[in-house]
Amino acid sequence: MKTPLFLALVFAGASALHAQTPPKTFGDGTLPAVLRQFDVDGNGVLDEEERQAAKAARDAKLSDRLSRWDTNGDGVISEAEKAAAKAAILARILEARKARFAALAGEDGLLSLEEFSTLPPLATRTAEQIATMFGFLDTDKDTFVSLDEFLARLPRHTGPGI
């Protein structure tokens, strides 16, 4: 007789505890800015309808992004369209690298060890480490790195996903 009563109390306690568990939230308990626009009732939690609206907006945005590569509009990215997309992405990466190099190298178009040393990722490196990295880039050993040398030593980004 004690067992059924004990089980009933355990289940009742578990149900009460579950009812008091707050809904899942992010970080500090507030919705991220990107999701706040879907919280139409302003209660700080997305209900099912609000989640569906957020999902639909995300799917539409993804569809818009993919549609620029679906050049024939058939809703499928073909191998040729993937190749064209990859080429366009690689061209953007190359242009960004050239612009970054030009900003570092200055008017002479050559990167010196001093200019190279100013890169933020090198702030925690020793002078010896920086000189070694610079030497790796300076393949003709003229104490400057040209754009061609700079680009030749960077990853080509030809792996899967690009």
C-alpha positions in Angstrom: 0.0 0.0 0.0 2.9 2.4 0.7 4.4 1.8 -2.8 1.5 3.2 -4.8 1.2 6.3 -2.5 5.0 6.8 -2.7 4.9 6.6 -6.6 2.0 9.0 -6.7 3.9 11.5 -4.6 7.0 11.1 -6.8 5.1 11.6 -10.0 3.2 14.6 -8.5 6.5 16.2 -7.4 8.1 15.6 -10.8 5.1 17.1 -12.5 5.2 20.2 -10.3 8.9 20.6 -10.8 8.6 20.2 -14.6 5.8 22.9 -14.6 8.1 25.3 -12.8 11.0 24.8 -15.3 11.4 28.0 -17.3 11.4 27.8 -21.1 14.8 27.4 -22.8 16.4 30.8 -23.4 19.7 32.1 -24.7 22.7 33.3 -22.6 21.3 35.9 -20.3 17.7 34.7 -20.7 16.7 37.1 -23.4 16.0 36.4 -27.1 18.8 37.3 -29.5 18.2 40.5 -31.5 17.7 38.4 -34.7 14.7 36.6 -33.1 13.2 39.5 -31.2 11.5 40.7 -34.4 9.4 37.4 -34.3 8.3 37.8 -30.7 5.1 39.6 -31.7 3.4 39.4 -28.3 6.6 40.8 -26.6 6.7 38.1 -23.9 10.4 37.3 -24.5 9.6 33.7 -25.6 8.8 32.5 -29.1 5.6 30.4 -29.1 5.0 27.8 -31.9 3.5 30.3 -34.4 6.4 32.7 -33.8 9.0 29.9 -34.2 7.3 28.9 -37.5 7.4 32.5 -38.7 11.2 32.7 -37.8 11.8 29.4 -39.6 9.9 30.5 -42.7 11.9 33.8 -42.8 15.2 31.9 -42.4 14.2 29.4 -45.2 13.2 32.3 -47.5 16.6 34.0 -46.9 18.4 30.8 -47.6 16.4 30.3 -50.8 17.2 33.9 -51.9 20.9 33.2 -51.3 20.8 29.9 -53.2 18.8 31.4 -56.1 21.7 33.6 -57.2 23.6 30.4 -58.0 20.6 28.7 -59.6 21.1 30.5 -62.9 18.6 28.4 -64.8 15.9 28.8 -62.1 15.1 25.1 -61.8 15.4 25.0 -58.0 18.5 22.7 -58.2 22.1 23.7 -58.1 23.7 21.7 -60.9 27.4 20.8 -61.0 28.0 23.6 -63.6 26.3 26.1 -61.3 28.4 24.8 -58.3 31.5 25.3 -60.3 30.5 28.8 -61.3 29.6 29.6 -57.7 33.0 28.3 -56.5 34.8 30.4 -59.1 32.9 33.5 -58.0 33.7 32.9 -54.4 37.3 32.3 -55.1 37.5 35.5 -57.1 36.0 37.4 -54.1 38.6 35.8 -51.8 41.4 36.7 -54.1 40.2 40.4 -54.4 39.9 40.6 -50.6 43.5 39.3 -50.3 44.8 41.7 -52.8 43.0 44.6 -51.0 44.4 43.5 -47.6 47.9 43.2 -49.0 47.7 46.7 -50.7 46.6 48.2 -47.4 49.5 46.6 -45.6 52.2 47.2 -48.2 51.5 50.8 -48.8 52.5 52.9 -51.8 55.6 50.8 -52.8 53.5 47.7 -53.2 56.0 45.6 -51.2 55.5 44.3 -47.7 58.5 44.9 -45.4 59.2 42.9 -42.2 58.1 46.0 -40.2 54.8 46.2 -42.0 54.3 42.5 -41.7 55.0 42.7 -37.9 52.0 45.1 -37.4 49.4 42.4 -38.3 47.2 41.8 -35.2 47.5 38.0 -35.3 51.2 38.4 -34.8 50.9 40.5 -31.6 51.7 37.5 -29.4 54.6 36.2 -31.5 58.2 36.7 -30.8 60.4 38.7 -33.2 62.1 35.5 -34.1 58.8 33.8 -35.0 57.7 36.8 -37.0 61.0 36.8 -38.9 60.6 33.1 -39.7 57.1 33.5 -41.0 58.2 36.5 -43.1 61.1 34.5 -44.4 58.7 31.8 -45.5 56.8 34.4 -47.5 59.9 36.1 -49.0 60.8 33.3 -51.4 63.3 35.4 -53.5 65.0 36.6 -50.2 65.1 40.3 -51.2 63.8 41.3 -47.8 60.4 42.3 -49.1 57.3 40.3 -49.9 55.6 41.0 -53.2 51.9 40.4 -53.9 52.8 37.3 -55.9 54.8 35.9 -53.0 52.1 36.7 -50.6 49.4 35.0 -52.6 51.5 32.0 -53.5 51.9 31.0 -49.8 48.3 31.4 -48.8 45.9 28.5 -48.8 44.1 28.1 -52.1 40.6 27.4 -50.6 39.9 24.6 -53.0 38.7 22.1 -50.5 35.2 20.8 -50.0 32.5 23.3 -49.4 33.9 26.0 -51.6 
